[in-house]
Amino acid sequence: MRKPYWILFMAAALLVFGFGRYDGWRDALAAAGMPEADAAAAPLTPERLEAELAARLPERPDELKLSYAGDPKQLSARLPQLIRGALDGHDDIAYILDKFYYTIRTRDGVSVIDISLKYRETKAQSAEVERQAAAALQSLIAPQMNDHEKVKAIHDWIVRRLAYDESLRHYTAYEALDSGLAVCQGYALLAYKMLTMAGIEAKIAEGAVDTGEHVWNMVRLDGRWYHLDVTWDDPLPDRGDAVSYRYYLLTDAEMRRDHRWERSYPEAPAEYREALADLAAQGGEAGERFAALEREIGLIWLKPEHTASSAAELRDRIAAAMREGGESLRIRYTDGGAATRDLKAAFAGLDGYRSYRAKFEPYRSDGSVLVDISWELQ
């Protein structure tokens, strides 16, 4: 089992209280060590502090120095939350922020905040990620492609380009592209970067699975949000160009079968198969493009004509194929745990064949399996 990684924010805080006569906020800042250039502005209120952090943290500073007018103890308690909140909407930065430390020095009601931030990826490395992502998108994305096709192209490229890092050493998009290996964080960061560069709204979601902490993506298509776990769609051990769609654009309910999360994310109640079926039904060239996506992703196996739920249904589908002279059948069986037994029972009720073979493959995360059946007719 792969052991995903979930980045944690770390902080250390120190309160230093000064004493002496109050000579105005400029004197207080100077006494606290604030440079003259920064002392030109009045200390920030709690509301302005949040806005200032939101404006400056996305620039990826290594150091920040701010002045603040308010309760320093409340500030110390709230600052980690403010820093994380300032990076909302900047997941590519939030998930490479390794840790941060801060000190708060206070004198006469004015606090000076010194924040030191450490990143897992340098600015030069992030620029290289952007360069390689842009080059990949130029070859992957054609002008006539719709957003659904873009998401699939990016998903497939990442799955084929990367292999899961079982040494658990490669966490960033840069390390993923440089080595070809990544844990879930590297997959999710690279997917986020490429999706947003392609104009697709995306997020990184964090939570847990049975093996530990885990991250994946959320993607917005036609106003609806879906879960996308590129890591778990990459077969383990790696199978080269093989791509799975078991965790491709799932609902909250589908994802919660084996993923858990506590943070608040956009709701994802709509089933992608229904959305894609509606788009395919519009007909014409556009409709055919969506129908092709249905086939490529494997959503056609959710349709009633490609599904069986009992040994009797299996027997009838196989019998119909035999009557037409067929020697093989692919079908989704809803009860994967009983598929071998029920297939045996289905063939026990049939005549006109010498032998049969079957291959079973898990389908998505609903417990069903795809069954490839072949037989030799008498």
C-alpha positions, 0 to 999 in steps of 0.5 A: 500500500502506498503511504501518502503524504500530507504537508503540515504547517509548523510555527514557533512563536515568542512574545517579548514585551517592552517597558518604558515611556510611550513616545508614539507609534513611530518610536515604538516601532523603532525601539522594536527594530522596525526599519524606517521604511516600514515605520512610515505606515501606521500599524495594522489593525486585525482586519488590515493585517489579514488583508496585508498577509493575503496580498504579500504571502502569495509573492513567496517571501522568505521574510516578512516584517509587519507592525500591528496594533492590537492584543499581542496574545490574541495575535499569537493565537491567530497568526498561524490561521491567518497565514494559512487563510492568506494562502487560500486560492494559492494551493501551489504555494500553500503545499510547498510551504514547509514551515514558518516561524515568527516572533512578536515583539511588543512595546506600548501597544504596538507589535512588530511581527517577524515571519520567516518562511521555508519552502520545499521548492525554490523559486527557480525550481517553481519556474522550471515546473511552469516551463515544463508544464507549459511545454507539455500543455502546448503538445497536449491541448488543441484549440478545439478541445473542450474543458472535459478533454483538457482534464483527461489529457492532463490526468493521463499525461501525469499518470504516464509521466510519473511513478509513485515514489515508494521511498517517500522522498519526492514531495514537490512538482519539481521533484516529480518532473525531475525524477519521474517519482512523487508521493501524492503531494507531488502528483496533486501539485503538478495536476493543480499547476497544469489544470490552472494553467489550462484555465481549469479551476482546481484545488488541492484537498487534504484528508486521510486514507487507511494508510495515512494522510493524503492529498488529491485534487478537486476540479470544477467543470461546467459549474460542478465540482468533482474529486480527482485523485491522480495518484490513485489512478496511477497503477502500483507497481507502475505499468508504463502507459496504463491509466486507471479512471477509478478515482476520476471526477467522483462525487463526495459520496463516491470519494468517501468510500475510502477517503476522509476529510474534515476541512471544508471544500466545495460540495461535489454531489453531481455524478460525472457519468450523468453530466457526460451522458447529457453532453453526449446526448446533444448530438453532432460533432460536440456530442460525439466528442463527449461520447468518445470521452465516455468510452475512453474513461470507461463510463459506458460500463455503468450503463444498464446494457453493459452491466449484470448483477446476477448469475442469471443475467450473466448467463443471458448476456453470454447466451445472446453473444453465443447466438450471434457467433461471438466468442467473447464478452466484456461486462461489468459485474456489480458484485465483484466478490461473487463474480467468479462463483456467479460466472461459473453458475452462469456457464453451468446453465449453458450448452454449446461451448467447450471451455471458457476463460475469464479475467477480472479487473476492479472497476472504480471504487464501488466494489464492481469488476470488469469481466473479460470472458472468452469461450470456445464454441463446440 
